[in-house]
């Protein structure tokens, strides 16, 4: 038997509970993993609170992230004893996820744990850090280089934003953090931000082409914030967009793209091709200072997940929530 956060259909709609499951309940996949740590992401919070229909089928074990040790595999690739990390790949949407003590997975989803990290650190990073690295790669792909001007990071108090700041700062970029929590300014500067601005500067409609301020941007918010980031990005710059906490609509026009040559690069962390996935984790091992992770992480137990999820949705969590599945 093992413990897991299980989402089930009830008369009142999907509902999550901490359940005890049998090994035989697990999906029929060739790789078995003992899960040491998972995490609570924004998507996980939506799933377990029932705020959004993340799970496509029910019952479903929640959790889009996991890190642990392979206990069984009858496929080429991961072998028993290997430490591994898995993010996205349909976990908690189409396939039972990582907020559990056991998992069965497909080998193509599995990334060998980078030597630079422990399984705990891998979940301090998780989907948030993986997404942040994908955003940095997108900026690099489109020629946004360190020394070329400031890079904006929106939603800086969240997990993606915090790790994006740490990565960009270590790579030599000048980083401007946007947040609605002025009390977090010292924390964001500690991660490497050279300046901190109030999110209100970006949350109201402005000119289609406003003053050029950024060589690039990592936007985790969407909505008007993304539109404002595009309108204030300098000629030839790139905005990497990866979130929608501020809304799915984009109240913008084509001016930044056809008059300034701004690129809007969409970043998806779920279906990332395997080679790109491996490259992102390799770069995380090289470019992320693991010592910065403790400042943006709170550890909780599997038994605390249901209580923590609403707190995350209410914007009361700094950085990342790492889940120790043993408690």
HUSUL-V542337 format. One record per helix or strand of 2 or more residues. SS is the DSSP state (A for helix, B for strand). FROM is the first residue (numbers start at 1). LEN is the number of residues. If there is no record, write none. Layout:
SS_FROM_LEN / SS_FROM_LEN
This chain:
B_2_9 / B_13_9 / A_23_3 / B_31_10 / A_42_8 / B_60_2 / B_65_9 / B_83_5 / B_102_4 / A_107_3 / B_111_2 / A_119_23 / B_151_3 / A_159_12 / B_175_5 / A_182_10 / B_195_4 / A_200_4 / B_214_6 / A_223_9 / B_233_9 / A_255_5 / B_263_4 / A_274_14 / A_290_7 / B_297_5 / A_302_12 / B_319_6
